[in-house]
Structures are given as structure tokens and as C-alpha cells.
Amino acid sequence: MSREDVGLPARPLDDRTAIVTGGGRGVGAGIAALLARAGARVALVGRSEDSLRTVAGRLPKDTEVIVADLSQPDAPAAVMDTAIRRLGRVNVLVNNAGGENFTASHELTAQEADELWALNGRAPLLLGGKAAAHMASIGGGSIVNISSVIGSERSIANQSLYAATKGGVDAITRSLAAEWGHKGVRVNAVRPAVTRSDMSAAIFADPAIERSLSAQYALGRLGEPEDIAQAVLFFATAASSYVTGQTLSVDGGWISTLVH
């Protein structure tokens, strides 16, 4: 059965624009690539211009690069202003940029907590709010936040700070959905488990560790950027036009199943 047979266009994001934060590597690069293949003109946001331009070189020539450190207080508003100026409008925002912290809770410092909250929590809140207001002014849009199963569904030692920030992303998702739904702005989130990226490079570099973890997943493997990107594409398109305030776990069955 073809996409046309089920009413899905081959390029469902034609004439749409999208911002992807953390777009210079890993999951963000995978999301940007899929959105571009679906027809969107993409703006990549990140701290490393070299990484962003490497990814942009694999995408259509009209891809934009916006260098910004979203952990800085004024960066979200500046990114949104720049994206609107260059793209003309923003139809889709993917809040993917984020970091981790593996410090034991009794050794955490206030500075560590503030730094991770600024990137993982404050940035998607502020950028999401600015994007929602803009989208409301053009008739609607979609915001997709990248959360984590660690934020709400599974607890791991020495990840209390990371879990707190990602739990906050889930709450931000629901609150923005309630605030902007009547203006046609949908807000949803994707919760990955272990997925191939710079943050998980050590896991994928050790076959024994990868096999051990994969055995805990119902599908028998860890995640790839394309897995997360497909879920983001669903939320970014009309295929999810009646879905908002939801968080979808894309975790290979890690949370919902018990593998013996």
C-alpha cells in the first residue's frame, strides 16, 4: 500500500519551515534530515558552527545555520527572532538540545544544577513560548520536545538532576499545550531510551555493554536517531492533527515490557 493510498502525501512538510535545536549531531541531525526529506526548510541551532555546517552540507541548500548557546538567558528569544527573519515563518519547533549529568545527588553543586536546568528546562520553556506565540499569529504550528524515559518512567542512580530536568520537559509540554491549543498550536513530546548519540557513545563503543542493554528491550536493540526522528515527524505533520499534550515513549519496549 502506498502513502497515497492511505491519504499521506510523500512530502507532508512541503512549504513548511522547522527549527531543530541541537541539530549539529546525533538525534538532532537525524531529525533535521528526516524533516528535510519530508519537505521542510530547516534551521539548525547549536553551539558548534562546524558541526552545524557539516550537517547542513548533507541537507538542501536552503538550510539555515544559527549558532547559539541556548543555556544563555537571552538565547531562546534571539534564536526565534533570527529564525523568523531568515525563514519568514516557523511552523515546527523541535526542542532537542540537551545535556546530561551523572553526579551523585549528595555531590551536586548549585552551579551544576543551574547549568543543566538552563539547557534542559529553561531553554525549551522560553523557546517554546516564543515559538507558540509566533505560530498562533500565523494560524498554528507544532512544537515537539525531546524528553527522556528517565524523566518520568524509569529511575537510574546518579541521574537525579537529569531526571528532574526531563520531568520538567514533560510538564512544560502539557502546560504549553493547554495554553496554546485554542490558537492552533500543538505541543507534544518524545521520550527516547538509550539512543545512538554523542552522550551514549561509550555504550555503543562496547559490544558487551550494548548487548547487555539490548537484552532488556523487547525489540532486542537500542535506539537509532531515525527511530526518534520518525516519531517527531508524526507530531510535526497533519497525521497528528488531533493530538496535543502527549508524551510518546520511543524506547523499544524498555518501559512497558519485562524481558526474561
BELCOR-V52981 format. One record per residue. RES is the residue in one small letter. OMEGA is omega in radians with two decimals (NA if undefined). D_CENTER is the distance of its C-alpha to the mean C-alpha in Angstrom with 1 decimal. Layout:
RES|OMEGA|D_CENTER + RES|OMEGA|D_CENTER
This chain:
m|-3.13|29.8 + s|3.09|28.1 + r|-3.13|25.2 + e|-3.13|27.8 + d|-3.13|29.8 + v|3.04|27.0 + g|-3.14|26.4 + l|3.12|23.1 + p|-3.14|23.3 + a|3.12|22.7 + r|-3.01|20.5 + p|3.13|18.9 + l|3.05|17.2 + d|3.14|20.4 + d|3.08|21.2 + r|3.09|17.7 + t|-3.08|15.7 + a|2.96|12.0 + i|3.02|10.3 + v|3.11|7.5 + t|-3.02|7.5 + g|-3.01|8.2 + g|-3.06|9.4 + g|-3.10|12.6 + r|2.93|12.1 + g|-3.09|11.0 + v|-3.13|7.8 + g|3.11|6.8 + a|3.10|10.4 + g|3.10|10.4 + i|-3.12|8.0 + a|-3.12|10.1 + a|-3.11|13.2 + l|3.11|12.8 + l|3.11|12.2 + a|3.11|15.2 + r|3.11|17.2 + a|3.03|16.8 + g|-3.07|18.4 + a|2.90|16.0 + r|-2.92|16.9 + v|2.94|13.9 + a|3.11|13.8 + l|-3.14|12.2 + v|3.09|11.9 + g|-3.09|12.8 + r|-3.07|15.9 + s|3.14|17.6 + e|-3.13|19.2 + d|-3.13|20.6 + s|3.14|17.4 + l|-3.11|15.9 + r|3.05|19.2 + t|3.10|19.4 + v|-3.13|16.2 + a|-3.14|17.6 + g|3.11|20.9 + r|-3.10|19.6 + l|3.12|18.3 + p|-3.01|20.6 + k|-3.12|22.8 + d|3.06|21.5 + t|3.13|18.1 + e|3.08|17.8 + v|3.12|17.1 + i|-3.12|16.6 + v|-3.11|17.3 + a|3.01|16.4 + d|-3.03|16.0 + l|3.06|13.7 + s|3.11|15.6 + q|-2.99|18.6 + p|-3.06|19.7 + d|-3.02|20.3 + a|-3.11|17.4 + p|3.13|15.0 + a|3.14|18.0 + a|3.11|19.1 + v|-3.12|15.9 + m|3.13|16.1 + d|-3.14|19.8 + t|-3.13|19.6 + a|3.12|17.2 + i|-3.13|19.5 + r|-3.08|22.5 + r|-3.07|21.4 + l|-3.08|19.8 + g|3.10|22.1 + r|3.08|19.6 + v|3.14|15.8 + n|-3.07|15.1 + v|3.01|11.3 + l|3.03|8.7 + v|3.09|5.0 + n|-3.09|4.5 + n|-3.07|3.1 + a|3.14|6.8 + g|3.12|8.7 + g|3.13|12.0 + e|3.06|14.4 + n|-3.09|18.0 + f|3.14|20.7 + t|3.09|23.5 + a|-3.00|25.8 + s|-3.10|25.9 + h|3.13|29.5 + e|3.14|28.8 + l|3.05|25.8 + t|3.09|26.6 + a|3.14|25.8 + q|3.09|24.5 + e|-3.12|22.0 + a|-3.13|20.8 + d|-3.09|20.7 + e|-3.12|18.8 + l|3.08|15.9 + w|-3.12|15.9 + a|-3.10|15.8 + l|-3.02|12.6 + n|-3.05|10.7 + g|-3.08|12.4 + r|-3.10|14.4 + a|3.11|12.1 + p|3.08|9.5 + l|-3.09|12.8 + l|3.14|14.8 + l|3.10|12.5 + g|3.12|11.7 + g|3.11|15.5 + k|-3.13|16.5 + a|-3.12|14.4 + a|3.13|15.8 + a|3.10|19.3 + h|-3.13|19.2 + m|3.10|17.9 + a|-3.10|20.7 + s|-3.13|23.1 + i|3.05|22.5 + g|3.06|22.6 + g|-3.13|19.1 + g|-3.10|15.5 + s|3.05|12.2 + i|3.12|9.3 + v|3.12|6.1 + n|3.07|4.7 + i|-3.13|3.3 + s|3.11|7.1 + s|3.05|9.8 + v|3.12|13.1 + i|-3.09|14.8 + g|-3.02|14.0 + s|-2.95|16.2 + e|-3.09|17.7 + r|-3.13|18.9 + s|3.11|20.5 + i|-3.13|21.2 + a|3.08|23.7 + n|3.03|22.9 + q|-3.09|19.3 + s|-3.13|20.4 + l|3.12|18.7 + y|3.14|15.3 + a|-3.13|15.8 + a|-3.13|16.8 + t|-3.13|13.9 + k|2.99|11.4 + g|3.06|14.1 + g|3.10|14.0 + v|3.10|10.4 + d|3.13|11.9 + a|3.09|14.9 + i|3.14|13.3 + t|-3.12|11.7 + r|-3.08|15.2 + s|3.11|17.0 + l|3.10|15.4 + a|3.13|15.9 + a|-3.06|19.5 + e|-2.95|20.1 + w|-3.10|19.1 + g|-3.11|19.6 + h|3.08|23.2 + k|3.09|22.2 + g|3.14|20.3 + v|3.10|16.7 + r|-3.13|14.6 + v|-3.14|11.7 + n|-3.13|10.0 + a|3.06|7.6 + v|3.13|7.0 + r|3.05|8.8 + p|2.84|9.4 + a|-3.11|12.8 + v|-3.10|14.0 + t|-3.09|12.4 + r|3.14|14.0 + s|3.08|12.8 + d|-3.09|14.8 + m|-3.13|14.3 + s|-3.04|15.8 + a|-3.11|18.3 + a|3.12|21.3 + i|-3.10|20.8 + f|3.13|20.7 + a|-3.12|23.5 + d|-3.08|25.8 + p|-3.13|26.8 + a|3.12|28.4 + i|3.13|25.4 + e|3.12|23.2 + r|-3.12|25.9 + s|3.12|26.4 + l|-3.12|22.8 + s|-3.13|22.6 + a|3.13|25.7 + q|-3.06|23.9 + y|-3.12|21.6 + a|-3.13|23.3 + l|3.01|22.2 + g|3.10|23.5 + r|3.05|20.7 + l|-3.02|17.6 + g|3.02|14.2 + e|3.14|13.6 + p|-3.13|10.6 + e|3.13|12.2 + d|-3.14|12.0 + i|-3.12|8.3 + a|-3.14|8.5 + q|3.10|11.4 + a|3.09|10.0 + v|3.13|7.5 + l|3.10|10.8 + f|-3.12|12.7 + f|-3.09|11.1 + a|-3.01|11.3 + t|3.12|15.0 + a|3.08|18.2 + a|3.14|18.1 + s|-3.00|16.4 + s|3.13|18.6 + y|-3.12|20.0 + v|3.03|16.9 + t|-3.14|15.4 + g|-3.07|14.8 + q|3.05|13.8 + t|-3.06|11.6 + l|3.06|11.8 + s|3.10|12.5 + v|-2.87|12.0 + d|3.11|14.3 + g|-3.14|17.4 + g|-3.10|19.4 + w|-3.05|19.3 + i|-2.94|19.4 + s|-3.09|21.5 + t|3.04|24.1 + l|-3.09|26.7 + v|-3.13|27.6 + h|NA|31.1
